[in-house]
Every structure is written in C-alpha cells, then in structure tokens.
Amino acid sequence: MHDLAKQTPDELFETQFLPHLDALYRAALSMTRNPQDADDLVQDTFLRAFQFIDKFQVGTNARAWLFRILTNLFINRYRRAKREPEKTSYDEMEDFFLYNRLQDAYVSGKSDTPEAAVLNKVQAEAIHEAIGNLPDEYRETVILADVNELSYLEISEILEVPIGTVRSRLSRGRRLVQRALWAFTEENPR
C-alpha cells in the first residue's frame, strides 16, 4: 500500500472510511431506532463523505469525521422530520363528518338522536385524547377557541397569525377531532 496522501479518492475511501461502516451503522441504529432509517442514514453519510472527500484532511481521524457527518445528517434530517406535523389531505374531509355519521345512525334506528349518540358514546377522555393528538398548529387553535373560548381576533394576536389562518386551522382541527371521535365511537360501541 502506498502513502495515504498519494491515494486516489476511491482508495482513500476504501482504506479510511469503509472500516468504520459497522460502527456507523450501530450509532445510526441507536439514533433512529429503525433498521431501515439507520441504513438510509449510513448510506447518506457515506455519500456525503465521498462527495466531500476533498475536504477530508489526510492523516486526521476519519472515524470522527464520519461520525460528525452522521450526527449532522441525523440532526438536520431525522429530528426535523419528527417535529413536522403528520401530513393529512384536508381536501378529502367533509365539513360535518361526525354529524353526518350520527345522523345516519339516527335514520337507521341505531340511536335515539344524534345528540344522544354523542353523549352515550363519547367520553371526556376521548375528546381530550382527540385534541391532544392534533398536530401542534391545530391543537393550539382548537384549545384556544373551544376550550378557552377566545375570539378569532384574540387567537390571531396570541399565535401571531392572520385571522384567516385561525379560521382555517380551527376548521381543520375540528374536522380532525370529529374523525377521531367517530373512530372512538366505532371502536367502543355501547
């Protein structure tokens, strides 16, 4: 084997970086807690290392350099993804989802009235859980409007968003709560 400084990028990659593959995978697995995500993270780490191999200073600690890349990728990609709210297609949600399902139950004779069905099936715990599971932006708006009974203007000022955004978030948040409550009533018939 010849001098490290005289190695081609491919040789340098093979001799300096590949020996750390297992250690990087173990670290990635402990960070992501998912084998597929760990594989992706290690692959992205090696891709980034190869792309910037000219920035690597021969003779320095290759393992530390790779771990720095791995950690930065994890922080930038995986933590950000975990903080993002779950994506939901709101175009497919109907405005009166819960009411329509309860009305259907009433018409088919499965309950006395839609209101009675709600009172019989929906417990306060289910409502709290449904609200608690909302993405942050909707949960804040629903709590401020429906729990604390604040006006659109007050919510707009508190959240520092336009009133139209408050209305939109409240509408979508309520629809998500309705869906969760309907799912609860389906799972817990009385």
Salt bridges, closest charged atoms under 4 A:
GLU11 OE1 - HIS2 NE2 3.24
ASP44 OD2 - ARG77 NH1 2.22
GLU94 OE2 - ARG101 NH2 3.16
ASP95 OD1 - ARG175 NE 3.65
ASP136 OD1 - ARG139 NH2 2.33
GLU137 OE1 - ARG169 NH2 3.88
ASP146 OD1 - ARG174 NH2 2.56
